[in-house]
Amino acid sequence: MNPALEEDPALVNTSPEDGGWFFKMTIADEGELDGLMDEDGYKAFVEGL
């Protein structure tokens, strides 16, 4: 859990990729990341909705 969110919950919206994270996790099989979208892919997906 991110203790910074207790003091400033708005970090979730203002800094989601830096200080506004909820939790960190460890991935056992990094190959599973290959199927995920990158930032550009996600933006293209959202724009196509």
Beta strands, then each sheet from edge to edge (+ up, - down):
end
